[in-house]
Amino acid sequence: MAKNTRTFSDIDMGFLPNPVSKDISKKYDENAIKQSLKNIIMTKNFERPFRSDVGSQISALLFEPITPIISATIKKTIINTITSYEPRVKLLNVNVLLSPDNNGVYVTIVFSIINTSTPISVDLFLERTR
């Protein structure tokens, strides 16, 4: 009998049906954690019912004037949010590149899943939304 090697799973936020079971698709391990990181970072405080503490101020910071101070604040906010709300990862590095021409911020997050040593990178483009 084959051992299940999948450790983590989350619902696919695209809500696309599984072609075989017609149920909502799932994401596993690395892909599940990448999706979770983006969701946690883009969630505003008080947006989740009964968990008003989960989230970050990134959405508000994206409307601030583009300065080096904002870049450092965004980086610090992302680090604090991930270390507080995503226990499945060990954060290795966060790089923030401001892009005033595109009205957003490029973020590269390098992490490893707990109990592994393989670094995983996720690239995000955070932009202003209403």
C-alpha positions as CSV (number, residue, x, y, z in Angstrom):
1,M,0.0,0.0,0.0
2,A,1.4,3.4,-1.0
3,K,2.0,5.9,1.7
4,N,0.4,9.3,1.3
5,T,3.3,11.8,0.9
6,R,1.1,14.9,0.9
7,T,1.5,16.9,4.0
8,F,-0.6,20.0,3.5
9,S,-3.8,20.7,1.5
10,D,-6.0,23.7,1.0
11,I,-9.0,24.4,-1.2
12,D,-8.1,25.9,-4.6
13,M,-9.3,29.5,-4.5
14,G,-10.2,29.3,-8.2
15,F,-13.1,27.1,-7.1
16,L,-12.7,25.1,-10.3
17,P,-14.3,21.6,-10.2
18,N,-12.1,18.5,-10.2
19,P,-12.6,17.0,-13.6
20,V,-13.1,13.5,-12.2
21,S,-15.1,14.0,-8.9
22,K,-16.7,17.3,-9.9
23,D,-15.9,18.5,-6.3
24,I,-13.9,21.6,-5.6
25,S,-10.2,21.1,-6.5
26,K,-7.5,21.1,-3.8
27,K,-3.9,22.4,-3.8
28,Y,-1.3,20.4,-2.0
29,D,2.0,21.1,-0.2
30,E,4.1,23.8,-1.9
31,N,1.2,25.2,-4.0
32,A,-1.2,25.3,-1.1
33,I,1.3,27.2,1.0
34,K,2.0,29.7,-1.8
35,Q,-1.7,30.3,-2.2
36,S,-2.0,30.8,1.6
37,L,0.8,33.3,1.7
38,K,-0.8,35.5,-0.9
39,N,-4.2,35.2,0.8
40,I,-2.8,36.1,4.2
41,I,-0.8,39.0,2.9
42,M,-3.7,40.5,0.9
43,T,-6.3,40.0,3.7
44,K,-7.2,43.2,5.5
45,N,-7.6,43.2,9.3
46,F,-11.3,42.7,10.4
47,E,-12.0,41.1,7.0
48,R,-12.4,37.6,8.3
49,P,-15.4,36.9,10.5
50,F,-14.5,35.8,14.0
51,R,-10.8,36.3,13.3
52,S,-10.3,40.0,13.0
53,D,-6.7,39.8,13.9
54,V,-5.7,37.8,10.8
55,G,-4.5,40.0,8.0
56,S,-2.1,42.8,7.2
57,Q,-2.0,46.5,6.4
58,I,-0.5,45.9,2.9
59,S,-3.6,47.1,1.1
60,A,-3.5,50.4,2.9
61,L,0.3,50.8,2.4
62,L,-0.1,50.4,-1.4
63,F,-2.0,53.7,-1.5
64,E,0.9,55.6,0.2
65,P,3.4,57.6,-1.8
66,I,6.2,55.5,-3.2
67,T,9.3,56.1,-1.0
68,P,12.1,53.9,0.5
69,I,10.4,54.1,3.9
70,I,7.2,52.5,2.4
71,S,9.4,49.8,0.9
72,A,10.9,49.0,4.3
73,T,7.4,49.2,5.9
74,I,5.9,46.8,3.4
75,K,8.8,44.3,3.9
76,K,8.4,44.5,7.7
77,T,4.7,44.0,7.4
78,I,5.0,41.0,5.2
79,I,7.6,39.4,7.5
80,N,5.4,40.0,10.6
81,T,2.3,38.7,8.9
82,I,3.9,35.5,7.6
83,T,5.6,34.7,10.9
84,S,2.4,35.4,12.8
85,Y,-0.1,33.5,10.7
86,E,1.6,30.8,8.6
87,P,3.2,28.3,10.9
88,R,3.9,25.8,8.1
89,V,6.9,27.9,6.8
90,K,10.3,29.1,7.9
91,L,10.8,32.5,6.3
92,L,14.2,32.9,4.7
93,N,14.0,36.2,2.8
94,V,11.6,38.9,1.6
95,N,12.6,41.2,-1.3
96,V,10.4,44.3,-2.1
97,L,10.8,46.2,-5.4
98,L,8.7,49.3,-5.8
99,S,7.2,49.8,-9.2
100,P,5.7,53.3,-9.4
101,D,5.2,53.0,-13.2
102,N,3.0,50.0,-12.7
103,N,1.3,51.3,-9.5
104,G,2.4,48.3,-7.4
105,V,5.1,46.4,-5.7
106,Y,7.0,43.3,-6.8
107,V,7.6,41.0,-3.8
108,T,9.7,37.8,-3.7
109,I,9.3,35.6,-0.7
110,V,11.8,32.8,-0.1
111,F,10.8,30.2,2.4
112,S,11.1,26.5,3.3
113,I,8.4,24.3,4.5
114,I,8.9,23.2,8.1
115,N,11.0,20.0,8.4
116,T,12.5,20.5,5.0
117,S,15.5,22.4,3.8
118,T,14.5,23.1,0.2
119,P,14.1,26.8,-0.4
120,I,10.9,27.7,-2.3
121,S,10.3,31.1,-3.9
122,V,7.0,32.8,-4.7
123,D,6.8,36.0,-6.7
124,L,3.8,38.4,-6.2
125,F,2.8,41.6,-7.8
126,L,0.8,43.6,-5.2
127,E,-1.3,46.4,-6.7
128,R,-3.9,48.8,-5.5
129,T,-7.5,47.5,-5.5
130,R,-10.6,49.1,-4.2
